[in-house]
């Protein structure tokens, strides 16, 4: 999974850069709005909203934008009626994809997603064809410089985490979705820096991808993530760090 985790690091850096240009603000606002509609406008009692607000802050979104998005979700301000959408797909070399999004027009969104897939050597899959390969996990990344490994291990395991591993310059803590907030709160209570924290779909097994297929997979994921309705793209690819470094990304 080293290649996949390196790609996750690249994506986080790209997201900050893109957000400074306003590129991802629309996606974040949609997520805040639907999170507030489904779970209420208080971040304390709405983990999905809390994660969306954290992402907005990481992207330097103005506080007024966040407030308006919440108010649209709770109905205090008029706004679009968004719905969650999930698409299952395949990319080059049989790589599996789970595409999560928020849409105000599902017919339009699925048509545009299908077009992106077809242009990048991918295709939509039937419901259930891909989902069984993934499981939801909480992922919390802590800089290695923030705390000693043994100390962090003690804290997160006591709070209910499943696993912890070292990837590049980060400790990656893995939890079930049910204890994600508990583990995160345990770290925050000790003022331990968190690089990022989110619920992800983690693949049970990975597909090794090389050469032109690797380039096609990355270009497909980039194209999907650039779509305003797409919030997250999860995949089971494994691309070597050296191959990733050689790609124009």
MIDOSE-1310 file (N, C-alpha, C; in nm, 2 decimals, decimal comma, always signed):
residues 249
xxxx	+0,08/-0,12/+0,00/+0,00/+0,00/+0,00/+0,09/+0,13/+0,00; +0,22/+0,11/-0,01/+0,30/+0,23/+0,00/+0,27/+0,33/-0,11; +0,25/+0,28/-0,23/+0,22/+0,37/-0,34/+0,09/+0,44/-0,32; -0,01/+0,37/-0,27/-0,14/+0,43/-0,24/-0,13/+0,54/-0,14
xxxx	-0,05/+0,52/-0,03/-0,04/+0,62/+0,07/+0,04/+0,74/+0,02; +0,14/+0,71/-0,06/+0,21/+0,83/-0,12/+0,11/+0,91/-0,20; +0,02/+0,85/-0,28/-0,07/+0,92/-0,36/-0,17/+1,00/-0,27; -0,20/+0,94/-0,15/-0,29/+1,02/-0,06/-0,22/+1,14/-0,01
xxxx	-0,09/+1,14/+0,01/-0,01/+1,25/+0,05/-0,01/+1,36/-0,06; +0,01/+1,31/-0,18/+0,01/+1,40/-0,30/-0,12/+1,47/-0,31; -0,23/+1,40/-0,29/-0,36/+1,45/-0,30/-0,39/+1,56/-0,20; -0,34/+1,54/-0,08/-0,36/+1,64/+0,03/-0,29/+1,77/-0,01
xxxx	-0,17/+1,76/-0,06/-0,09/+1,88/-0,09/-0,16/+1,95/-0,21; -0,21/+1,87/-0,31/-0,28/+1,93/-0,42/-0,40/+2,00/-0,38; -0,47/+1,94/-0,29/-0,60/+1,99/-0,24/-0,58/+2,13/-0,18; -0,48/+2,15/-0,10/-0,45/+2,28/-0,04/-0,42/+2,38/-0,15
xxxx	-0,34/+2,34/-0,25/-0,31/+2,43/-0,36/-0,43/+2,47/-0,44; -0,51/+2,37/-0,47/-0,63/+2,39/-0,55/-0,73/+2,48/-0,48; -0,74/+2,46/-0,35/-0,84/+2,53/-0,27/-0,80/+2,68/-0,27; -0,67/+2,71/-0,27/-0,63/+2,85/-0,27/-0,68/+2,92/-0,40
xxxx	-0,70/+2,84/-0,50/-0,76/+2,90/-0,63/-0,91/+2,89/-0,63; -0,97/+2,84/-0,52/-1,11/+2,83/-0,51/-1,16/+2,70/-0,58; -1,08/+2,61/-0,62/-1,12/+2,50/-0,71/-1,21/+2,40/-0,63; -1,18/+2,38/-0,51/-1,25/+2,27/-0,43/-1,35/+2,33/-0,34
xxxx	-1,37/+2,46/-0,33/-1,46/+2,52/-0,24/-1,60/+2,47/-0,27; -1,64/+2,45/-0,39/-1,78/+2,41/-0,42/-1,80/+2,27/-0,36; -1,70/+2,18/-0,38/-1,72/+2,05/-0,32/-1,74/+2,05/-0,17; -1,66/+2,13/-0,11/-1,66/+2,13/+0,04/-1,79/+2,19/+0,09
xxxx	-1,84/+2,30/+0,02/-1,97/+2,36/+0,06/-2,08/+2,26/+0,04; -2,08/+2,18/-0,06/-2,18/+2,08/-0,08/-2,18/+1,98/+0,04; -2,06/+1,94/+0,07/-2,05/+1,84/+0,18/-2,10/+1,90/+0,31; -2,06/+2,02/+0,34/-2,11/+2,09/+0,46/-2,26/+2,10/+0,46
xxxx	-2,32/+2,14/+0,35/-2,46/+2,16/+0,34/-2,54/+2,03/+0,36; -2,50/+1,92/+0,30/-2,57/+1,79/+0,31/-2,55/+1,73/+0,45; -2,43/+1,75/+0,51/-2,40/+1,70/+0,64/-2,49/+1,77/+0,74; -2,50/+1,90/+0,73/-2,59/+1,98/+0,82/-2,74/+1,94/+0,80
xxxx	-2,78/+1,91/+0,68/-2,92/+1,88/+0,65/-2,95/+1,74/+0,72; -2,86/+1,65/+0,71/-2,88/+1,51/+0,76/-2,86/+1,50/+0,91; -2,76/+1,57/+0,96/-2,73/+1,55/+1,10/-2,74/+1,67/+1,19; -2,79/+1,78/+1,14/-2,80/+1,90/+1,22/-2,68/+1,99/+1,21
xxxx	-2,70/+2,12/+1,25/-2,60/+2,22/+1,23/-2,49/+2,23/+1,33; -2,49/+2,14/+1,43/-2,39/+2,15/+1,54/-2,28/+2,04/+1,51; -2,16/+2,09/+1,50/-2,05/+2,00/+1,47/-2,02/+1,91/+1,58; -2,05/+1,95/+1,70/-2,02/+1,86/+1,82/-2,10/+1,73/+1,82
xxxx	-2,22/+1,74/+1,77/-2,31/+1,62/+1,76/-2,32/+1,56/+1,62; -2,24/+1,61/+1,53/-2,25/+1,57/+1,39/-2,11/+1,54/+1,33; -2,05/+1,42/+1,35/-1,92/+1,39/+1,31/-1,89/+1,42/+1,16; -1,99/+1,39/+1,07/-1,97/+1,42/+0,93/-1,95/+1,57/+0,91
xxxx	-2,03/+1,65/+0,98/-2,02/+1,80/+0,96/-1,89/+1,84/+1,02; -1,85/+1,79/+1,13/-1,72/+1,83/+1,19/-1,60/+1,80/+1,09; -1,60/+1,68/+1,02/-1,50/+1,65/+0,93/-1,50/+1,75/+0,81; -1,62/+1,78/+0,76/-1,63/+1,88/+0,65/-1,58/+2,02/+0,69
xxxx	-1,61/+2,06/+0,81/-1,57/+2,19/+0,86/-1,41/+2,19/+0,87; -1,36/+2,08/+0,92/-1,21/+2,07/+0,93/-1,15/+2,08/+0,79; -1,21/+2,01/+0,70/-1,15/+2,02/+0,56/-1,16/+2,16/+0,51; -1,27/+2,23/+0,54/-1,29/+2,37/+0,49/-1,18/+2,45/+0,55
xxxx	-1,15/+2,44/+0,68/-1,05/+2,52/+0,75/-0,91/+2,49/+0,69; -0,88/+2,36/+0,66/-0,75/+2,32/+0,61/-0,73/+2,39/+0,47; -0,84/+2,41/+0,40/-0,84/+2,47/+0,27/-0,85/+2,62/+0,27; -0,85/+2,68/+0,40/-0,85/+2,82/+0,42/-0,98/+2,88/+0,37
xxxx	-1,09/+2,81/+0,38/-1,22/+2,87/+0,34/-1,27/+2,97/+0,45; -1,31/+3,08/+0,41/-1,36/+3,19/+0,50/-1,47/+3,13/+0,59; -1,47/+3,18/+0,72/-1,57/+3,13/+0,81/-1,71/+3,16/+0,77; -1,73/+3,28/+0,70/-1,87/+3,31/+0,65/-1,92/+3,21/+0,55
xxxx	-1,83/+3,16/+0,47/-1,87/+3,06/+0,37/-1,92/+2,93/+0,44; -1,85/+2,90/+0,55/-1,88/+2,78/+0,62/-2,02/+2,80/+0,69; -2,04/+2,91/+0,75/-2,16/+2,94/+0,82/-2,28/+2,94/+0,73; -2,26/+3,00/+0,61/-2,38/+3,00/+0,51/-2,41/+2,86/+0,46
xxxx	-2,31/+2,78/+0,44/-2,33/+2,64/+0,40/-2,41/+2,56/+0,50; -2,37/+2,58/+0,63/-2,45/+2,52/+0,74/-2,59/+2,56/+0,74; -2,61/+2,69/+0,73/-2,75/+2,75/+0,73/-2,83/+2,70/+0,61; -2,77/+2,68/+0,50/-2,84/+2,63/+0,39/-2,89/+2,48/+0,41
xxxx	-2,80/+2,41/+0,48/-2,83/+2,27/+0,51/-2,94/+2,26/+0,61; -2,94/+2,35/+0,71/-3,05/+2,34/+0,82/-3,17/+2,41/+0,77; -3,17/+2,48/+0,66/-3,29/+2,54/+0,61/-3,31/+2,69/+0,65; -3,21/+2,74/+0,72/-3,22/+2,88/+0,76/-3,19/+2,97/+0,65
xxxx	-3,13/+2,92/+0,54/-3,11/+3,00/+0,42/-3,15/+2,91/+0,30; -3,20/+2,97/+0,19/-3,24/+2,89/+0,08/-3,12/+2,83/+0,01; -3,13/+2,71/-0,04/-3,02/+2,64/-0,11/-3,06/+2,52/-0,19; -2,97/+2,46/-0,26/-3,00/+2,34/-0,34/-3,03/+2,22/-0,26
xxxx	-3,11/+2,13/-0,31/-3,14/+2,01/-0,25/-3,04/+1,90/-0,29; -2,94/+1,87/-0,21/-2,83/+1,78/-0,25/-2,86/+1,64/-0,19; -2,82/+1,54/-0,27/-2,83/+1,40/-0,22/-2,69/+1,33/-0,23; -2,67/+1,24/-0,15/-2,55/+1,15/-0,16/-2,56/+1,06/-0,28
xxxx	-2,45/+1,04/-0,35/-2,45/+0,94/-0,46/-2,32/+0,86/-0,44; -2,33/+0,73/-0,48/-2,21/+0,64/-0,48/-2,21/+0,56/-0,61; -2,10/+0,57/-0,68/-2,08/+0,49/-0,80/-1,97/+0,39/-0,79; -1,99/+0,27/-0,84/-1,89/+0,17/-0,84/-1,84/+0,16/-0,99
xxxx	-1,70/+0,14/-1,00/-1,65/+0,15/-1,13/-1,51/+0,07/-1,14; -1,47/+0,05/-1,26/-1,34/-0,01/-1,29/-1,25/+0,09/-1,37; -1,12/+0,09/-1,34/-1,03/+0,16/-1,42/-0,94/+0,07/-1,50; -0,83/+0,13/-1,55/-0,73/+0,04/-1,63/-0,68/-0,07/-1,54
xxxx	-0,64/-0,18/-1,60/-0,59/-0,30/-1,53/-0,68/-0,36/-1,43; -0,81/-0,33/-1,44/-0,91/-0,39/-1,35/-0,91/-0,32/-1,21; -0,85/-0,21/-1,20/-0,85/-0,14/-1,07/-1,00/-0,10/-1,03; -1,03/-0,13/-0,90/-1,17/-0,11/-0,85/-1,18/+0,04/-0,80
xxxx	-1,29/+0,10/-0,82/-1,31/+0,24/-0,78/-1,44/+0,25/-0,71; -1,44/+0,32/-0,59/-1,57/+0,36/-0,52/-1,57/+0,52/-0,53; -1,67/+0,57/-0,59/-1,68/+0,72/-0,62/-1,79/+0,77/-0,53; -1,76/+0,85/-0,43/-1,86/+0,91/-0,35/-1,88/+1,06/-0,39
xxxx	-2,01/+1,10/-0,40/-2,04/+1,24/-0,44/-2,16/+1,29/-0,37; -2,19/+1,42/-0,41/-2,31/+1,49/-0,36/-2,37/+1,56/-0,48; -2,49/+1,54/-0,51/-2,55/+1,59/-0,64/-2,69/+1,65/-0,62; -2,72/+1,75/-0,70/-2,85/+1,80/-0,70/-2,93/+1,76/-0,83
xxxx	-2,86/+1,67/-0,91/-2,92/+1,62/-1,03/-2,85/+1,48/-1,06; -2,90/+1,37/-1,01/-2,83/+1,25/-1,02/-2,82/+1,20/-1,16; -2,92/+1,23/-1,24/-2,92/+1,19/-1,38/-2,80/+1,25/-1,46; -2,79/+1,38/-1,43/-2,67/+1,46/-1,49/-2,54/+1,41/-1,44
xxxx	-2,53/+1,38/-1,31/-2,41/+1,34/-1,25/-2,36/+1,21/-1,30; -2,45/+1,11/-1,31/-2,41/+0,98/-1,35/-2,36/+0,98/-1,50; -2,43/+1,06/-1,58/-2,39/+1,07/-1,72/-2,25/+1,13/-1,73; -2,22/+1,23/-1,65/-2,09/+1,30/-1,66/-1,98/+1,20/-1,61
xxxx	-2,01/+1,13/-1,50/-1,92/+1,04/-1,44/-1,89/+0,92/-1,54; -1,99/+0,87/-1,61/-1,97/+0,77/-1,71/-1,88/+0,82/-1,82; -1,90/+0,94/-1,86/-1,82/+1,00/-1,97/-1,67/+1,01/-1,93; -1,65/+1,06/-1,81/-1,51/+1,07/-1,76/-1,44/+0,93/-1,76
xxxx	-1,52/+0,83/-1,71/-1,46/+0,69/-1,70/-1,43/+0,64/-1,84; -1,52/+0,66/-1,94/-1,49/+0,61/-2,07/-1,38/+0,68/-2,14; -1,35/+0,81/-2,11/-1,24/+0,88/-2,17/-1,11/+0,84/-2,11; -1,11/+0,77/-1,99/-0,98/+0,74/-1,93/-0,98/+0,58/-1,90
xxxx	-1,03/+0,51/-2,00/-1,01/+0,36/-2,00/-1,08/+0,30/-1,88; -1,19/+0,35/-1,84/-1,27/+0,30/-1,73/-1,41/+0,27/-1,76; -1,49/+0,22/-1,67/-1,63/+0,19/-1,70/-1,71/+0,18/-1,57; -1,84/+0,22/-1,57/-1,92/+0,20/-1,45/-1,94/+0,05/-1,43
xxxx	-1,96/+0,01/-1,30/-1,99/-0,13/-1,27/-2,13/-0,13/-1,21; -2,19/-0,25/-1,21/-2,32/-0,27/-1,15/-2,31/-0,26/-1,00; -2,42/-0,22/-0,93/-2,42/-0,21/-0,79/-2,38/-0,33/-0,72; -2,28/-0,33/-0,63/-2,23/-0,44/-0,56/-2,11/-0,51/-0,62
xxxx	-2,08/-0,48/-0,74/-1,97/-0,54/-0,81/-1,84/-0,51/-0,75; -1,83/-0,39/-0,69/-1,70/-0,34/-0,64/-1,71/-0,32/-0,49; -1,82/-0,28/-0,44/-1,83/-0,24/-0,29/-1,78/-0,35/-0,20; -1,80/-0,48/-0,23/-1,77/-0,58/-0,14/-1,62/-0,59/-0,11
xxxx	-1,54/-0,52/-0,20/-1,39/-0,53/-0,19/-1,34/-0,42/-0,09; -1,43/-0,34/-0,04/-1,39/-0,22/+0,05/-1,46/-0,23/+0,18; -1,40/-0,18/+0,29/-1,46/-0,16/+0,42/-1,43/-0,03/+0,47; -1,53/+0,03/+0,54/-1,51/+0,17/+0,60/-1,42/+0,16/+0,72
xxxx	-1,32/+0,25/+0,72/-1,23/+0,26/+0,83/-1,20/+0,41/+0,86; -1,18/+0,44/+0,99/-1,13/+0,57/+1,03/-0,98/+0,58/+1,01; -0,93/+0,68/+0,95/-0,79/+0,70/+0,93/-0,75/+0,83/+0,99; -0,66/+0,83/+1,08/-0,61/+0,95/+1,15/-0,45/+0,95/+1,13
xxxx	-0,40/+1,05/+1,07/-0,26/+1,07/+1,05/-0,20/+1,17/+1,14; -0,09/+1,13/+1,21/-0,02/+1,21/+1,31/+0,13/+1,22/+1,26; +0,18/+1,34/+1,26/+0,32/+1,36/+1,22/+0,41/+1,28/+1,31; +0,52/+1,22/+1,26/+0,61/+1,14/+1,34/+0,68/+1,24/+1,44
xxxx	+0,69/+1,36/+1,41/+0,76/+1,46/+1,49/+0,67/+1,50/+1,61; +0,54/+1,46/+1,61/+0,45/+1,51/+1,71/+0,46/+1,43/+1,84; +0,50/+1,31/+1,84/+0,49/+1,22/+1,96/+0,57/+1,09/+1,93; +0,62/+1,04/+2,04/+0,69/+0,91/+2,03/+0,60/+0,80/+1,99
xxxx	+0,65/+0,70/+1,91/+0,56/+0,60/+1,86/+0,50/+0,52/+1,97; +0,57/+0,48/+2,07/+0,51/+0,40/+2,18/+0,41/+0,47/+2,26; +0,43/+0,60/+2,28/+0,33/+0,68/+2,35/+0,20/+0,69/+2,27; +0,21/+0,72/+2,14/+0,10/+0,72/+2,06/+0,02/+0,59/+2,05
xxxx	+0,10/+0,48/+2,04/+0,04/+0,35/+2,04/-0,05/+0,33/+2,16; +0,00/+0,36/+2,28/-0,07/+0,34/+2,40/-0,20/+0,42/+2,40; -0,19/+0,55/+2,36/-0,31/+0,63/+2,36/-0,42/+0,58/+2,27; -0,38/+0,55/+2,15/-0,49/+0,51/+2,05/-0,54/+0,37/+2,07
xxxx	-0,46/+0,28/+2,12/-0,52/+0,15/+2,15/-0,61/+0,15/+2,27; -0,57/+0,23/+2,37/-0,66/+0,25/+2,49/-0,79/+0,31/+2,45; -0,79/+0,39/+2,34/-0,92/+0,46/+2,30/-1,00/+0,37/+2,20; -0,94/+0,25/+2,16/-1,02/+0,16/+2,08/-0,97/+0,14/+1,94
xxxx	-0,85/+0,20/+1,90/-0,80/+0,19/+1,76/-0,77/+0,04/+1,73; -0,78/+0,01/+1,60/-0,75/-0,13/+1,56/-0,60/-0,15/+1,53; -0,54/-0,05/+1,48/-0,40/-0,07/+1,43/-0,33/+0,07/+1,42; -0,20/+0,07/+1,41/-0,12/+0,19/+1,38/+0,00/+0,14/+1,30
xxxx	+0,04/+0,22/+1,20/+0,16/+0,19/+1,12/+0,23/+0,32/+1,08; +0,35/+0,31/+1,04/+0,43/+0,42/+1,00/+0,44/+0,42/+0,85; +0,40/+0,54/+0,79/+0,41/+0,55/+0,65/+0,47/+0,69/+0,62; +0,59/+0,68/+0,56/+0,67/+0,80/+0,53/+0,69/+0,88/+0,65
xxxx	+0,64/+1,01/+0,66/+0,66/+1,09/+0,78/+0,54/+1,10/+0,87; +0,46/+1,00/+0,86/+0,33/+1,00/+0,94/+0,31/+0,87/+1,01; +0,25/+0,88/+1,13/+0,19/+0,76/+1,19/+0,05/+0,75/+1,14; +0,00/+0,64/+1,09/-0,14/+0,63/+1,05/-0,21/+0,53/+1,14
xxxx	-0,31/+0,59/+1,21/-0,40/+0,52/+1,30/-0,52/+0,47/+1,23; -0,56/+0,34/+1,25/-0,67/+0,29/+1,18/-0,78/+0,25/+1,29; -0,90/+0,29/+1,27/-1,01/+0,26/+1,36/-1,13/+0,21/+1,29; -1,23/+0,16/+1,36/-1,36/+0,13/+1,30/-1,43/+0,27/+1,30
xxxx	-1,53/+0,28/+1,21/-1,60/+0,41/+1,21/-1,67/+0,44/+1,34; -1,71/+0,34/+1,42/-1,78/+0,36/+1,55/-1,69/+0,43/+1,65; -1,56/+0,40/+1,65/-1,47/+0,46/+1,76/-1,38/+0,57/+1,70; -1,40/+0,61/+1,58/-1,32/+0,71/+1,51/-1,32/+0,84/+1,59
xxxx	-1,43/+0,89/+1,63/-1,44/+1,02/+1,71/-1,37/+1,00/+1,85; -1,39/+0,89/+1,91/-1,33/+0,86/+2,04/-1,18/+0,87/+2,03; -1,12/+0,81/+1,93/-0,98/+0,81/+1,92/-0,93/+0,95/+1,89; -1,00/+1,01/+1,80/-0,96/+1,15/+1,76/-0,97/+1,24/+1,88
xxxx	-1,07/+1,23/+1,96/-1,09/+1,31/+2,08/-0,98/+1,28/+2,18; -0,93/+1,16/+2,19/-0,83/+1,12/+2,28/-0,70/+1,19/+2,25; -0,67/+1,20/+2,12/-0,55/+1,27/+2,07/-0,56/+1,42/+2,09; -0,68/+1,48/+2,06/-0,70/+1,62/+2,08/-0,69/+1,66/+2,22
xxxx	-0,74/+1,58/+2,31/-0,73/+1,61/+2,45/-0,59/+1,62/+2,51; -0,50/+1,56/+2,43/-0,36/+1,57/+2,47/-0,28/+1,66/+2,38; -0,35/+1,74/+2,30/-0,29/+1,84/+2,22/-0,19/+1,78/+2,12; -0,22/+1,66/+2,07/-0,13/+1,60/+1,97/-0,18/+1,64/+1,83
xxxx	-0,09/+1,69/+1,76/-0,12/+1,74/+1,62/-0,17/+1,63/+1,53; -0,28/+1,65/+1,46/-0,34/+1,56/+1,37/-0,32/+1,62/+1,23; -0,26/+1,55/+1,14/-0,23/+1,60/+1,00/-0,36/+1,59/+0,93; -0,43/+1,48/+0,94/-0,57/+1,48/+0,88/-0,64/+1,36/+0,94
xxxx	-0,77/+1,36/+0,93/-0,86/+1,26/+0,99/-0,98/+1,24/+0,91; -1,02/+1,12/+0,86/-1,13/+1,11/+0,78/-1,18/+0,96/+0,78; -1,30/+0,94/+0,74/-1,35/+0,80/+0,71/-1,32/+0,77/+0,57; -1,25/+0,65/+0,55/-1,22/+0,61/+0,41/-1,27/+0,47/+0,38
xxxx	-1,28/+0,44/+0,25/-1,31/+0,30/+0,21/-1,18/+0,24/+0,18; -1,14/+0,14/+0,26/-1,01/+0,07/+0,24/-1,03/-0,06/+0,18; -0,95/-0,09/+0,07/-0,96/-0,21/+0,00/-0,90/-0,33/+0,07; -0,97/-0,44/+0,07/-0,92/-0,56/+0,13/-0,79/-0,61/+0,06
xxxx	-0,78/-0,60/-0,07/-0,67/-0,64/-0,15/-0,64/-0,54/-0,25; -0,51/-0,53/-0,30/-0,47/-0,43/-0,39/-0,43/-0,49/-0,53; -0,43/-0,41/-0,63/-0,39/-0,45/-0,76/-0,27/-0,37/-0,80; -0,16/-0,45/-0,83/-0,04/-0,38/-0,87/-0,05/-0,33/-1,01
xxxx	-0,02/-0,20/-1,03/-0,04/-0,13/-1,16/+0,09/-0,07/-1,19; +0,14/-0,08/-1,32/+0,26/-0,03/-1,37/+0,24/+0,03/-1,51; +0,35/+0,10/-1,55/+0,36/+0,15/-1,69/+0,24/+0,24/-1,72; +0,19/+0,22/-1,85/+0,08/+0,31/-1,90/-0,04/+0,29/-1,82
xxxx	-0,07/+0,17/-1,77/-0,19/+0,15/-1,69/-0,18/+0,24/-1,56; -0,07/+0,26/-1,50/-0,05/+0,34/-1,38/-0,09/+0,49/-1,42; -0,04/+0,53/-1,53/-0,06/+0,67/-1,57/-0,21/+0,69/-1,60; -0,27/+0,59/-1,66/-0,42/+0,60/-1,69/-0,50/+0,60/-1,56
xxxx	-0,46/+0,52/-1,46/-0,54/+0,51/-1,34/-0,53/+0,65/-1,27; -0,41/+0,71/-1,26/-0,39/+0,83/-1,19/-0,47/+0,94/-1,26; -0,46/+0,95/-1,39/-0,53/+1,05/-1,47/-0,68/+1,04/-1,45; -0,73/+0,91/-1,45/-0,88/+0,89/-1,43/-0,92/+0,94/-1,29
xxxx	-0,84/+0,91/-1,18/-0,88/+0,95/-1,05/-0,87/+1,11/-1,04; -0,77/+1,17/-1,10/-0,76/+1,31/-1,10/-0,88/+1,37/-1,17; -0,92/+1,32/-1,29/-1,04/+1,37/-1,36/-1,17/+1,36/-1,28; -1,18/+1,24/-1,21/-1,30/+1,23/-1,13/-1,30/+1,33/-1,01
xxxx	-1,19/+1,34/-0,95/-1,19/+1,43/-0,83/-1,20/+1,58/-0,87; -1,18/+1,61/-1,00/-1,20/+1,75/-1,04/-1,35/+1,78/-1,07; -1,43/+1,68/-1,08/-1,57/+1,70/-1,10/-1,63/+1,76/-0,97; -1,71/+1,86/-0,99/-1,77/+1,93/-0,87/-1,86/+1,84/-0,78
xxxx	-1,92/+1,74/-0,84/-2,01/+1,66/-0,76/-1,94/+1,54/-0,69; -1,81/+1,52/-0,72/-1,74/+1,41/-0,66/-1,67/+1,46/-0,53; -1,69/+1,39/-0,42/-1,63/+1,42/-0,30/-1,50/+1,34/-0,27; -1,51/+1,21/-0,29/-1,39/+1,12/-0,27/-1,39/+1,01/-0,37
xxxx	-1,27/+0,97/-0,40/-1,25/+0,85/-0,49/-1,17/+0,75/-0,41; -1,21/+0,63/-0,39/-1,14/+0,53/-0,32/-1,10/+0,42/-0,43; -0,98/+0,37/-0,41/-0,94/+0,27/-0,51/-0,85/+0,16/-0,44; -0,83/+0,05/-0,52/-0,75/-0,06/-0,47/-0,61/-0,07/-0,54
xxxx	-0,57/+0,04/-0,61/-0,45/+0,03/-0,68/-0,33/+0,03/-0,59; -0,22/-0,03/-0,64/-0,09/-0,02/-0,57/+0,01/+0,01/-0,68; +0,06/+0,14/-0,67/+0,16/+0,19/-0,76/+0,29/+0,22/-0,69; +0,40/+0,17/-0,74/+0,53/+0,19/-0,67/+0,56/+0,34/-0,66
xxxx	+0,63/+0,37/-0,55/+0,66/+0,51/-0,53/+0,74/+0,57/-0,64; +0,83/+0,49/-0,70/+0,92/+0,54/-0,81/+0,83/+0,57/-0,93; +0,73/+0,48/-0,95/+0,65/+0,51/-1,07/+0,56/+0,63/-1,05; +0,51/+0,65/-0,92/+0,43/+0,77/-0,89/+0,52/+0,90/-0,92
xxxx	+0,64/+0,89/-0,87/+0,73/+1,00/-0,88/+0,76/+1,04/-1,03; +0,75/+0,94/-1,11/+0,79/+0,96/-1,25/+0,67/+1,02/-1,33; +0,55/+1,01/-1,27/+0,43/+1,05/-1,34/+0,42/+1,20/-1,33; +0,35/+1,26/-1,43/+0,33/+1,41/-1,43/+0,21/+1,44/-1,36
x	+0,22/+1,44/-1,22/+0,11/+1,47/-1,13/+0,14/+1,58/-1,03
